[in-house]
Each structure stands twice: as C-alpha cells, then as structure tokens.
Amino acid sequence: MDRIRIRGGKPLSGSIPIGGAKNATLPLMAAGLLSDGPLVLENAPDLADIATMRALLVQHGMKVEHDKAQRRLVLSGAADNLEAPYDLVRKMRASVLVMGPLLARFGEARVSLPGGCAIGTRPVDLHIKGLEQMGAVFDLEGGYMHAKAPATGAGHFLRGAKIIFPQVSVGATENLLMAAALAEGTTELVNAAREPEIGDLAMCLMRMGARIEGIGTDRLVIEGVKQLGAATHPIIPDRIEAGTYACAAAITGGTLLLEGARMVDLGAVVRTMRECGVDVAEETEGLRITRKGGLRGADVMTEPFPGFATDMQAQFMALMCVAEGASMITETIFENRFMHVPELTRMGARIKYHGQSAIVRGVPKLSGAPVMATDLRASVSLVLAGLAAQGETIVNRVYHLDRGYEAIERKLSAVGAAIERV
C-alpha cells in the first residue's frame, strides 16, 4: 500500500495548477444520464472518485470516454440498466446522484444506500422526501432504495413541486435539480444549497436545454422540458484544492500562485486566512498566497457556502497548530469530522476537543511522525502538518488522498517540498 514520505521545514515557492473541481465533476457526470448526449466535460480531473463514477455510469449502459491528456470526459448513450450496485456505490457517496436522473428519464431507479468517507451518517432522507413530492414511490429493501415514478403524460415521469429543504443539503439540491430538469411543470427548490458546484451544474443543465432561474441564490426555479440534448461544458476549478494549497503556502511560510483559482469560489476561507496573517491576492493567472510574518490564531465555524467550508476544516486546523495563540474550530456540518486530531497530536499539536468544537493552542514547531489517514480531508491535513514539521513524516493509507487530489506529491515537490510516494 502506498505511503507519502515528507521531510518538512521548507518554504514553498512557485506555481501550482488547480484542476477541475471533483465535487462539481461528479454531479455533472450523473447529469449525462439525462440525455443521449454527447455531454463533453472539459477540465476534468484524474481522480479515483472520477474513475468510480465512470465505472458506475458504464455499468448503467452509458459510454464514458476519459481523455486524461486533454482533460476531457465525453458521456453518451442511454442507460439500459437502472440499478446502481452496492459494490460501486459503497466506495463513494456521490453515487446516489444517479437516482434523480434515472427517475426523471426512465421512471425507475434501484440505488444502493451510499458509502464514502467515514465522517458521519449523512442520511439521504432529503433526497427521498423531495423525489416523493415529485411523484416517486420508494421501497427500501436489502440496503437498496427502489424508486418508481408513474408516467405523468407527454413523456414525463416526475411532476414539478415546491420543495422546501429543512436544512441545506448540497447532494439533495443536486439530485432534485437534475430530476426537475425533465419533470412535468415547475419545480421550486427553497433553501437550496448555494455552493459554486451547484451553480456549475445548473449552467451545464442550461447548456443541455434546461430552464433554470435563481442560479447562485437559495431559491431555484426549474421549468421542466421534454428532453435535454448535447452540450460542452468547462468544469470550474476546485476550490477545496485551491484552499488546501493556500494552507500549504501559509503553513510553510512561503508564497504560491494557484493557477486558475478564483476568489469568488472560496467564500469565508479567504477572509479567515487574512485574519491569520496570510495575504490572498487575485491576479490574472489565479490567486497568489503569501505569508510574510507569523501566523495568528483565528476562530472558525463550518457553514454552508458562502460560510467556511467543512471540506477545509481539517486543513485549517493543521494551519492553526503552528499559529500564535489559541483557535476554536467548530464543526456544524458533520458529526464525526475530528478524526485527524489524534494524528496531529502525535506530531506535537496541542488540541482538545469535545463534541462539535476543538481548541487548538499553537506550538512553535511540529515533529515528524508516522500517521494514519482516516478520510480524504484528514489525509491532506496530515500532509500539510508534515510540510511544516521537523524531521520525517510518513502518511499511511493515502488512497484517501487519491480520491480528491490529483498528483499531490508531484505538485508539491515542484514548488520545493521534500515529498515522495513510496
């Protein structure tokens, strides 16, 4: 099994290209089920999760070509198998996103209950309740969600509805947005997620022929159409990858140009980093991250966009481990997302946590140690800590990293890090 070896203490300097957003690409791939296509997705990343979604769509009967050199995905054909099996869905939670498109286009779907990182239960009840309002009937059996939607006439299987989310859910917003694109009549999604990936999905659906209003707001109005067609869509840059490398520049006291990154996508992360003494400047080529002086502690609370992203919490905690003073980090999205804390403390971090909050008291230096990755973002927080630590850090179980970071060791070594995969 691969491991990452890091010898820390070197300030990073140079440029890192930011790839297409993983969390945008996965729902965009699921959207390929809504049309015979072809749907051409440009700026597609080469990640383990993309390969899993590709395998899922291929077993549904679609043709999916991934030109890694050109960073392009081409999806075409219609599904002839309406079941998403456990062996694939258990690997990645985003697999549940095929449910809405399958129901909307074919009137039936049998989808295994999802897996993914072990960071909380993350139930799919909001997906189910929303689709039920649109006419779907669910039967939960043997670990599968079996849904059917009787035809409503004129080629539609689902009907429009006003759906008010009791809490913000990115996945449920994406699933219902795709389902609504082919539903009969008008669908209104209230308290919808506003993450940049939602807007990217909506823009792609519109290129395919969907009618959507309210993009970028918490109220989306979708007028269903009979069919969607071919389209070409550029995937937005990965804001979490950008935020992660911004933390890498800050934790090492270096400066990095994040090519293609956009300020607008980072929300509260930019404001918080500036509070800590990190300069974030937007340039023509992307974002330049510079830390000239010491780091200051800052308090954060994870919230839906434009608040501080839960997917940046672990990375920011690593940064606060070497900041002056104390920081309080409160996790409000997932109930089990402090699994990186014991591993950071092995490296000399001073962290105490109870329930949803952790207090981090900065130390002058971290020390290299063997550590174990537990999930995707926890993995990269340990890499960040290793970049700043004295001595050698070995990060085990790095297959988590490959789900969301493309060639991370090559990108970091190119800007001065002593890092390698072994």
Secondary structure by P-SEA (a helix, b strand, c coil): cbbbbbbcccccbbbbbbcccaaaaaaaaaacccccccbbbccccccaaaaaaaaaaaaabbbbbbcccccbbbbbcccccccccccccccccccccaaaaaaacccbbbbccccccccccccaaaaaaaaaaabbbbbbcccbbbbbbccccccccbbbbbcccccccaaaaaaaaaaacccccbbbbccccccaaaaaaaaaaaaaccccccccccbbbbbcccccccbbbbbcccaaaaaaaaaaaaaacccccccccccccccaaaaaaaaabbbbbbccccbbbbbcbbbbbbbbbbbccccccccaaaaaaaaaccccbbbbbbbccccccccaaaaaaaabbbbbbcccbbbbbbccbbbbbbbbbccaaaaaaaaaaaaacccbbbbccaaaaaacccaaaaaaaaaccccccc
